Each structure stands twice: as C-alpha cells, then as structure tokens.
C-alpha cells in the first residue's frame, strides 16, 4: 500500500488541478476553490479509516468526538449547570473517541469494504447531503463538494493499486486488486448495508438540475473551455488536439 505521505501529496495534486480548473473556467470563487481542494485532500485520506493504527482514523474520531460533544453540550445549555455540562462534554468525547473507535476498529478490516468504489460513492453522497441539509449550501456547491471527495477517494485507491506493482523488481504484490474494486466480496452483508445507505443518501440528495443549469449558464462549449484552460499560447497547441 502507498504511504500516508504519498496519499496526502497525491490527493493534493489531483484536487488542486481539479479545483484550479473549475476556478479557471469561472465555476468557482476563491473560497469555493479552497474548500473543494481541502475536501479532495480529505477524500484522499478517508479510505484508510479502516486501518486501526492510521493517522486519518484517529484524527477522524477525534474530530467527530469534539463536534458531537459540543452539539450535545449546546443542546443541554440551560438545563444543567456549567460543571455538569463540562462533564457531559468530556463523557461524550471519550465515548466517541475511544468507545466508537474501538468498535469500528474491531468490526473493520483494512483494505476491505472501505477500499471500494461503493465506499467512494457512499462518502461522496454523504458529503453532498451533509453540505446541503446541515450546512445549507446550494445544490451546486454540495454536489461539487461531494464529487471532490469521490475524486480524492478514487485517487487513494489508484495509488494503493500502483503501490502493489514493483516495477523495478518485476513482481506483483499479494495486495494487488484489494483496493480498487467495486465492492467487497469478503464482506457481503457490509456491502449490502453500505449500498442501502448509498441509495438512501442518493434519494435524499439535492436535485442535479441546478448543476446542469450552472454548466449551461456558463456557456462551456468546447471552444470556450479550450480557451479558458489553454489560452492562446502557441506552445500549448499540441494539447488542443488532445482536449478536442
């Protein structure tokens, strides 16, 4: 498998190229470009959430514990004194960070269900739904954010597969084929559960009509897109044929 640093750099490279492409095409402002870039990087680290000792999974459950602890505490403000609210905060955080983390660690296998296209779709749809329903972002912003998570996620899976091939030693590692797969045959019930979750998220996701409307409103014909991406530079002329 590829290292944490490789996934970080790979996700950053692909996400920055995609975010700058949207910015150059007039489809994103500076703040949106930065947000989508960070979502792509996060998506590039997310598949390793099933690794018990990985930095992403520890960071994820730490952040989740902090967020849920604050949400629970704020919901109880006025009903308990400050000291008890502080205790509730601490108990909630410890329960998520160590209790839920331990359950997740014992029920998941590295390069299992979370290393699949299905998991990428699930993560992307969850991001889209959360951005739209919880943060109040537009359908366009929510869908693009979810797509960046999927882009980073698939980049991670591709890097893991590339790391399974030792070109210098002319050999293939046993891990080949365990990352970039549609779903996990080793966990059929888990795959079915995740598929059901993805379908539910797709059903509750915002409509795609605004996304298509934004695309059409910017007049992104082939000629316009070519001009915005490549400009009028002569030395980029060979790329025009590739783009066409």
N, C-alpha and C positions, 0 to 999 in steps of 0.2 A: 504494500500500500504506500501511497505517497505520504510525505511528512506533513506536519501541521503547517510549516513554513511554505511548502510547495502549494498547499491548498489556499493559503492566505494570499500568496502572490498571484496564483492562477486566477482565483476569484476576483482579485483586484484588477488584474489586467483585462479580463473579459468584461467585467462590469463597467470599468472606466471607458472602454471602447464603445460599449452599447450606450452608456449614458451621454457621452460626448456626441455620439451620432444623433441621438434624439435632440440634444441641445442645438447642434448644428443645423438640424432640419427644422428648427423652430417649434418643436413639440414639447419643450421643457424649458423652464426658467432655471436660474442658478440654484435656488433652494431645492427644487424638484430633482435636478441633476444630482446634487449631493445626496439627497435622501435615497434615490434609486440606486446610486452607487453603493451606499452602505447596505442596502437590502441585498444587493447582488453578492457582496462580500459575506454577509451573514448567511445567505443561502449556500455559499461555497464551503462554509464550515459546518453547516447543520447536519449533514449525513453522519458525522462522527458522534452524534448524540447517543448512539448505541454502544459507544466504547466507554467502559466503566472508568478508565483512567485518563480520558481525553480532556484537554482544556475546555473545548466547547461545551461539553455536557456539564461540567462543574460550573462553568460560567452561566450557562443557561438556567440551571436550577437555582443558582444564587440570585440571579436577576428575577426569576419567577417568584422566588420566596420573598424578595424585597417588595415587589409590586403587589403581590397578594396580601402581604402583611399590612401594607399601607391601606389597601382597599378595605380590608376587614376592619382595621382600626378606625378609619374615617367614617365607615358606616355605623359605628357604635359610639361616635362622639355625642356627648350629652346624656348618654345612658350609663356611662361608667366614669369614675374619676381618672385623672391623668395617669396615676401609678398603675391602675389596673389596665388601662389602655396600652401602656408600655409593655406590661406582661403579656397581653394578648398579642401584641405585635411580635414579641420575641418567640412565643409559642408557635404562632403561625409560620414564622420564618424557619424555625428549626424543623417543624413538621414537613414543610415543603423541601427544604434544602437537604435534609438527611433522611426523613421518612419516605417521601415520594421518590427521592433519588435512589434509595436502596431498593424499593420495589421495582422501579424502572430498570435498574442495573441487573436485577435477578431475573427479570422476565424478557430481556432482550439479548440478542446475540449480535456481535459485531459483524458487519457485512451481511446482515440478514435482511429483514423487512425494510429497514430504513435506507438500505442501499439499493434502491429500485426506482424505476420510472413512476410507479404508483405513489411512492412516498414523495417524489418531487411534485407530482400533481396535487397531492394532499397538502403539502406545505404551501404551495403557491395559492391554492384556493383558500386555505385558512388565512393567509396574509391578506388576500383580497377582501374576504368577508370582514376581518378584523379592522382593516383600514376604512372600510365603508360604513359598517354598522357601529363600531366602537369609537373610531376617531372622526367620523363624519366627513371623510374625504369623498370627492366626486367619484363616479363610476370609472371615469378615465384614469384618474390618479391611482385608484385602488387596483384596477386591472394591470396597469403597467408595473406597479409595485409588486404584485403577485408574480408577474412574468419575470421580473428581475430575480426574485427568489428562485424560481424554476431554472433560470439561466445559470445562476451560481451553483445550484444543486447539481445540475447535469454536468457542469464543468468539473465539479468534485468527483463525480462518478467516472468521467472520462479519464481524469488524472490517475485515479486508482487503477483503472484498467491498463493505462500506459505503463504504470509502475510495475505491472505484473509481467512485462516483457523485458527481459535482459538482452538488449541488442548486442552488447559487447561480448557477453558470454554465450550468445546464440542459444538461449534456453528460455522456456516459458515457466513461470512460477505456478504453483498449485492454486494461487488465488485468482488466476485468470477466469473471468466470467462471473465472479461473485459480486461484482459491484454494479456494472452496467447491465441490468436485467429488468424485464418488465415488472416482475413481482417475485416474491419468494415462495418457491415450491416447498421449501423446508418448513414454512410456517403458513399453511393454507388457511387456517382459521384467522390468523392475524391479518393475512392478506384480504380475506373476505370482509373483516371488520373495518380495515382501512378503506377498502373500496366503498363500503356502505357510507363511511364518513365522508369520503370524497364526493359521492353522489349527493349527500345531504348538503354539503358545502356549496356544490355547484347549483343546487336548487335554490339556495338562499342567497347566492351571489348577485351582485347588481347586474343590470342588463348590459349587454355588449353594444347596444345601439349607440350610446354616446362615444364609444371608442371608434366605431366606424364613422360617426359623424365628424369627429375631430380629424380623422385621417383624410376624409374628403374635403373638409373645410380648409385644410392647409394646401390643397391642390398639389399633392405629392405625385405628380406624374413622373414618368421615367426621366424626362428631360430636366424637370425641376430638381428631383432628387439627385441626379448626377451632378448638376451644377452646385448644389449645396454641399455635397460630400467632397467633390474633387475640385471645384472651382474651375478656373480657366488655365491652370498650369500646364505647360507643354510636356513637362517631364512625367506627368501623371496620365498622359494619353494612353499608354498601354493598359491602364486599369479600366478605362472607359469600356473597352470591349468586354472585359471580364464582368463588369457591372451590368452591361446590357444582356 
